[in-house]
Amino acid sequence: MTASGPEKLLYLTLGIIFLALGVVGLLIPIIPGVLFLAGAIYMLSRGSNRVREYAENHPQLSGFQRRMSELEAITIVERVQVAGLMALQTATVGSRKVYVGVRRLF
């Protein structure tokens, strides 16, 4: 199921941006390139039947594509909850690492 009209253009644009960030992320270790590449595949498959068929037929990408399709059934409230919990975990782990780093300095 691909989008149509302005939605398709949005998915394709985001997919291209994610693809560019993913390639840059593979060259620069600070940016998580693989995550952006996975996002690019998802966005491009939403906007293009050709990319969707490629992802569904590719041995490594078919499982990812299936899981991403299953996520579409999750409500927006559940998505926001998961994103919030992930952000909280990232902030907690990051602040702990900063604390340990500062403590090592002194």
C-alpha positions as CSV (number, residue, x, y, z in Angstrom):
1,M,0.0,0.0,0.0
2,T,1.7,3.2,-1.2
3,A,0.5,6.7,-0.7
4,S,-0.8,8.9,-3.4
5,G,-0.6,12.6,-4.2
6,P,1.0,15.0,-1.7
7,E,1.5,12.1,0.8
8,K,3.6,10.2,-1.8
9,L,5.8,13.3,-2.4
10,L,6.3,13.7,1.3
11,Y,7.4,10.1,1.8
12,L,9.7,10.3,-1.2
13,T,11.3,13.5,0.0
14,L,11.8,12.2,3.5
15,G,13.2,9.0,2.1
16,I,15.8,10.8,0.1
17,I,16.7,13.0,3.1
18,F,17.1,9.9,5.3
19,L,19.1,8.2,2.5
20,A,21.5,11.2,2.4
21,L,21.8,11.2,6.2
22,G,22.4,7.5,6.2
23,V,25.2,7.7,3.7
24,V,26.8,10.6,5.6
25,G,26.3,8.5,8.8
26,L,28.3,5.7,7.3
27,L,31.2,8.1,6.7
28,I,30.9,10.0,10.0
29,P,30.7,7.7,13.1
30,I,28.7,10.3,15.2
31,I,25.6,10.0,13.0
32,P,23.8,6.6,13.2
33,G,23.9,5.8,9.5
34,V,22.2,2.4,9.6
35,L,19.1,3.8,11.4
36,F,18.7,6.5,8.8
37,L,19.1,3.9,6.0
38,A,16.4,1.8,7.6
39,G,14.2,4.9,7.8
40,A,14.9,5.7,4.1
41,I,13.9,2.2,3.1
42,Y,10.6,2.5,5.0
43,M,9.8,6.0,3.7
44,L,10.7,5.2,0.1
45,S,8.7,2.0,0.2
46,R,5.7,4.0,1.3
47,G,6.0,6.2,-1.7
48,S,7.2,3.8,-4.4
49,N,5.9,0.4,-5.4
50,R,9.2,-0.5,-6.9
51,V,11.1,0.0,-3.6
52,R,8.4,-1.8,-1.7
53,E,8.6,-4.8,-4.0
54,Y,12.4,-4.8,-3.7
55,A,12.3,-4.6,0.1
56,E,9.7,-7.4,0.3
57,N,11.7,-9.7,-2.0
58,H,15.2,-9.0,-0.5
59,P,16.2,-11.7,2.1
60,Q,17.5,-9.2,4.7
61,L,15.0,-6.5,4.2
62,S,11.8,-8.6,4.1
63,G,11.8,-9.1,7.8
64,F,12.3,-5.4,8.5
65,Q,9.6,-4.5,6.0
66,R,7.2,-6.9,7.6
67,R,7.9,-5.5,11.1
68,M,7.4,-1.9,9.9
69,S,4.1,-2.8,8.3
70,E,3.0,-4.3,11.6
71,L,3.9,-1.0,13.3
72,E,1.3,0.8,11.1
73,A,-1.4,-0.9,13.2
74,I,-0.2,0.8,16.4
75,T,-2.2,3.9,17.4
76,I,-0.6,7.3,17.6
77,V,-0.9,7.4,21.4
78,E,1.1,4.2,21.7
79,R,3.7,5.5,19.3
80,V,4.1,8.7,21.3
81,Q,4.4,6.7,24.5
82,V,7.1,4.5,23.0
83,A,8.9,7.6,21.7
84,G,8.7,9.3,25.1
85,L,10.1,6.2,26.8
86,M,12.9,6.0,24.3
87,A,13.8,9.7,24.8
88,L,13.7,9.2,28.6
89,Q,16.0,6.2,28.3
90,T,18.4,8.1,26.0
91,A,18.5,11.1,28.4
92,T,19.1,8.9,31.4
93,V,21.9,6.9,29.8
94,G,23.4,10.1,28.3
95,S,23.4,11.9,31.6
96,R,24.9,8.9,33.4
97,K,27.8,8.8,30.8
98,V,28.3,12.6,31.3
99,Y,28.4,12.1,35.1
100,V,30.9,9.3,34.8
101,G,33.0,11.3,32.4
102,V,33.1,14.4,34.6
103,R,33.8,12.3,37.7
104,R,36.8,10.7,35.9
105,L,38.2,14.2,35.2
106,F,38.2,15.1,38.9
